[in-house]
Amino acid sequence: MKKRSVYLDHAASTPLSPKALHAMLPYLREHYANPANLYAEGQIARSAITRATERIAKELHCRADELVFTGSATEADNLAIAGAARGDRVQGKKIIISAVEHKGIAAAAHALRDEGFTVVTIPVDRHAILDLAALERELDADTLLVSVTMADSETGTLQPIARIAELIREFKEENTYPLFHSDATQAAAYSTIDVERLGLDMLTLSAHKLGGPKGIGVLYVRRGTPLRPLIVGGGKRGTVRAGTDNVPGIVGFAAALLECRQGWRKKAARIKKLRDELERGIFRSIPKVVRNGHLSARLPNFLSLSFLDTEGEALLLELDELGIMVNTGSACNAENLVPSAVLTALGQPYEFVHGSIRFTLGPTTTLADIRYVLKHLPVAVERLRAISPLNLSPEQSSPMAEPRAFVGGQTPHFLRAKNLQTKKHAQTH
């Protein structure tokens, strides 16, 4: 009997949209010339980039010349953080990020400490919402940049981006204020992305998270924002990123974004209904399950759960045998036993994080998929618990200590005990 294939990992990547593929094909086959060339075929490719860029700019409510195409969202995030820090702006040496940022943000910020920058991480509460009071306390004349994800990649919790922008602009030092960047990679498919209304100076998107091809991202950079390029050369003078433009990638990005945004509220409502059906079914049929993130202020396709007395990787493999594709929140592998920084920031015990699974639905998800998961998931969890030495209680999920910002590479006080426990656990495996 052929097993069913159920893909519930749309936060990691999405299927390529047929419309995006159709739009890309001419620039993979016939019109393959370099868009920097002046002959006719080169200009056909250049015109395709122009049209695609204008379409994306219209969706983001910005100018076409404010978009910089990159090879990924990670590159765009690095350009936003490092490019702004090394730019011509003289204000400050402090970079503020949230505790639930993607590694592309956190790693880029922390790498700048070697260049004399201070990195301050603002904590979140147990529901993954940023501590706005802590952010406000950290804003000062030395603050160069604030970067807060629109929705984190583990729980899908939505941050109050417009309110954060207000706080930043309410703080002024000699008529200047810090730059504000947000990674909207996860949120773009299910939220209104209006950079003017949100008050952003920079914004990151990725094509393959919304039905586009891999290998193409974009960074919105408000006109006048000074960035120093990370990639130089390539013959394109005066640009923020050198190199030959990825014509089919840009064209596919625009096609996927337009398709994704058409009727997105109706699509989001359908997916939320399926997500809620999955969530209710799990809580009805499986005991000792803890939800991660905010109950309502989250993307409609996200469901992050900790199945107590299990290991996320083992459960993932059990489900994979049944054709069900999900992801874990523990990021563990044979070389590295490190719990998710996002879930750890919520103040959950290590064992809770280690038993976490992230379900992320998408346009291809059906009610039959949800019912298939609900049929097999309880059996898989019960089988793993039968051989588990753990006997955790949901009551062990306790509120975090009073949140405070922490600087540089310091471990926040409310996570130190858990990190020690993590090291002990790693030594016994």
N, C-alpha and C positions, 0 to 999 in steps of 0.2 A: 504493500500500500504506500503510495507516494505521500510523504509528509507535507503539510501545509507550510508555506513560507510567509512569515509575519514579520515585517520590518518595523520596529518601534525604536529606531535610533536616528530620527530625523534631525536631532540637534548636532549629530556628528557629521552627517551629510545627507543630501536629498537626491532622489532620482533626477536625472537630467530631463527637463521638460521637453516634450516633442517640438514645441514651438521654438524653444531655444536652439535645439539641434537643427531644425529646419533653417533658422536664421543664420546659423554658423556655417552650414555646408558650402555655400558659394565661396566663402573666404578660406575654406580648407582645400577646395578643389580648383576652382577657376581663377579667383581673384586673390592669388597668394603673394602678390608683389609687396615689397616693403613700402609702407605708407609714407616714408620719408622721401621717396623718389619723386621726381617731377614729371616723369612720363605718365601716360594715360592710365596704365594699370595701377601705378602707385597712387595716383590721385583718386581712383575708384575706392581703393582701400582707405585712403584718408577721409573721403566723403562718408564712408560707412562709420568710421570712428566718430566723426562730427555728429552725425544723426543719432548714434547711440548715446553719445555723451549728453546731447541736448535732452533726450528722453529721460535719462537718469536724473539729470539736473531738475527737470520739471517735477519729477516725483518727490525729490528732496526739497523742493522750493529754494533752490540756490542757482547760481550762475554756472554755466558750463565750464568756464575757465577756473572755477573753484574746485574742480574734481581732479584728483591725481590717481591714476590707475597703478596698481601694484600687483605683485605676484601672489598675494594672499592677504587675509585679514591680519595675520601676525606681522607681516612686513608693514602694513598700514599702521598698526599699533606702534611698532618700533619707530616708524617715521614720525608719528605724532609726538611720541614721548622724547626720543633722542633728538629728533630734528628741531623741536621747539626749545629743548634745553641748550642746544648748541647754536641756536639761531642768534640773530642780531639784537634780540630784545635784552635789555640790560637788567630788567627787573628780576631780582631774586635768585635763590639757589635751592628753594624748597619745592619738592614735588609731592603732591597729595594724591593718594590712590585709596580705593576701598579695599576691605579685606576679602571681597568676593570677586576680584578681578581675574580675568583670564591670564594664563601664564605669559602670553605675549605682552601684556601690560606690566605685570609685576616684575618679570625678568628684565625688561627694558629699563624700568625705573631703577631697580636695584643695581644694575650694571653701571649706572651713572654715579653711584656713590664713590667710585674710584676717581671720578673727575671733580670731586668736591661738593656734590649735591647731597642734600638731605632728603630722605624719603620718609614720609609719614603715612602710616596706614590707618585709616579710620575704621573702627569696628562696626559690626552690624549686630542687631539684636537676634534673638533665637529664631526669629522668623525671616531673617536675611535682609531686613530693611536697614539702610544706612543710618547711623546715629548723626542726625543733622546738627545737634548741639555740639557734638565733638568736632564736626567739620567747621562749624562757625568759630569755635575757639581756636582752631589751628590757622585760620586765615589771617595773614599778617603781611607786612610790607615785603617780606622775603619770599612770599609764595609766587612761584612762576607759573605753575600748571596744576590743575585739578583734573583727574581722570576717574570717572565713575561709569561702570558698565550700565547699559540701559536695562538689561536682564541677564543675570548670570547664567552660565552654561551648565550648572548642576541642578538648580531648583527652578530656574525660569522666573524667579521673583523680580518684579518690576520696581525699579528705583524711581523716586520722584525727581526726574531730571529737570523739569521746568523750575521746581522749587529750589533745587541746588543752584541753578543758574541765577536765580534771584538773589540768593545769599551771596554768591560770588560778586555780583554786580552791585549789591548794596555795600559791600566792602570796597572802598576806594582809597588809594594812596597816591596823592598827586595826580589825580585824574586817570590813573591806570588801575587795572584789576587783573587777576590771574587769568590765563587762558583756560578754557573748559573743553575737555575732550570726552567723548563717550563712544564705547564700542557697542554698536547696535546690531551686531552680527546675528544674534539669536532673535532679536525683537522685530527685525524688519518685516517679516512675513505677517505679523499679527498686530502691528501697532502703527499709528500715524507717525511718519518720520518727516517732520517739518522743522528744518534746522533753525529757521528764524523764530518760530513760535517756541521752540525748546530752548533757545538762547545759547546755542552751541557755537564754538569756534572751530571745532574739528569733530568729525564723525567717521567711524569705520563701518564698512559693510563687506560682505563676502558673497560671491555669486553662488557657490555650491551649497549654501545654507537655504536657498530659496528657489531651487530648481534650475540653477545655472551651472556652468562648467566649473571644474576645479582649476586652480592656478590663476585666478583673477580676483582681485579685491579692489576696493576703492577707498580713498581717504578724501572726505570733504575738508577743505581748508578755507576758512573765511578769508576773503580778499584782504590783503594787508598783513596777514599773519606771517611773521618771519620764520621760515623753516630752513635748516641746513640739510641738503640732500645726504642720504646714506649711500646712494649709488651714483657715481659720477662717471663722466665719459659718454661714449655712445653718440657723440656728435650733435646732441640736442642742447644748445646753449640756453642758459636762463631758465631751465626747467628744474623742478624739484626732484624728478626721478629720471635718470638717463636710461637708455636702452630702447630697443625696437618695440613698438607697441604690439600687444597681443590682439590683433584684429578680430579673429573669430571669438576670442574670449570676451572682449568688450561688447561685441555685437550680441553674443549669447547672454551676457549679463543683463543688457538692456531688455532683451526679449523676455527673459525669465522674470525680471523685476516687474515689468508691465503686466505680465500674465498673473503674477502673484498678487499684485495690488488690485486687480479688477475684482470687485465684489468680495474684498477680503473680510469684511465684517460677517457676511453670510458664511463664508468658509470657516472663519474662526468659531462661529456659533456651532456649526456642525461638528467640528473637531472637539470643542469643549464638551459637547454632549457625550461624545464617545469617551473622552478622557474621564468625565465624571462617572460614566457607567463602569469603566474599568476600576476607578478608585472605590466606588461603592461596593462593587463585587469583591474586591480584594479584602476590604475591611469586614465584609459579611462572612467571608469564607476562611480567612486566615487570622488567627490570633497573634498578638504581640507584633504589631506593625506600627511604625512611627512615620508620620509624614514629615518631610524636610521642606522648609521654606514657608512662604505665606499661603494661607488658605485661598484668598481671593485675589490679591495683588500679584498675580503670576500669569505667564503666558498660557493660553488655552490648551496648548499641546503638551505641556510639561507635567510629569508626575514623578517625584523623587520620594522613594520610600526606603526605610530601613527595616529589613526583615530580621528581627532579633534571633539570636542563636544560629545564624547562618553566616557564611562567607559569600560576599557578593560575586567573587570570581567563580566559585563553585556553582552558585545558582545560575550565573550567566551561561556556563558550559552545559548545565542540565537543560536549560531552555533552548540552547543552540541545537542540542540533539533532537529537539522537537520542532526545529525550524523557526523558533522565536528569537529574534535578534534584538537585544537590549544592550545597555551599557551599565557599568558600575560607577560608583562615586568614590571608590577607594584608590583607583589608579595604580593598583598593585600589579606587578609582573615578576618574572623570575629573577630580575636583576635588582628590583627596588621595591621595598615594602613601605610605601608612603601613602597615608590617607589623603583624601581630597582636601585641599586647603580651604575650599569654599565650605564644605560641610563641617570641617573642623572649626571654622570661624563662627559657626552657629552655636558653638559650645557643647556639641554632642560628645559623649564619651567615644573613645576610639572604637570600641566594639560595635557601637551603633553605626558609625561611619563605614566600618569594614563590612557590614552587612547590607550596604545600600545598593539599590538598583534604580537607574533612571530610565523611565519609559518616556519616549517623545514621539508623539503621533504626527501624521502629516496628511497631505491631500489623498494619498493612496490608501489610508487606513479605513477599514470597513467595520461594521458591527460584527460581521462574522469573525474578523480578526480578534476583536475584543472577547467574544465568546470562546474562541479557541484558547486564548491565554487564560481566561478564567476557569476553563476546564482543566488545564494542565498545571498551572502555577501552584495551586494548593498541594498537589501531589508531590511536586518537586521540592517545595519548602518542607513538607512533612518528612520526606526521605532524608534531606540534609540534617534536619533537626534531630532525627533519630540517632545520628552518629556524632552529634555535636557535644562537646564537653561543657558548653555554655548554658546558663539558665538565667538570662537577663530579664529585667522587668521594665516596662515602659515608664514606670515612675522614676527610673534612674535618669531619664531625660529631664534635666533640671535647668532652670534659667541661668544664663551667664551672670558672672559677677558684674558689678557696675562697669560699663564700658568706658574705655579711654583710648585715645590715640596712642600708637607706639611708633617709635622712630627707628629708621634704618633697619638693621637686621635683628633687632631685639625681638625676642619672643614675648607676646603679651602674657601678663601674669596669669590670666585665667586659662591659658593653654599649656603652661609649662609642665604641669603634672601629666597631662595627656601625652605630651611629647616623650616624657620619660617612660611612660607606659608603652608607647609605640616602640622605643628602642629595645625595651626588654622583650617585647613580643617578637621583634625582628630577630633577636639573638637566639630565640628558641625554635626558629623555623629553618 
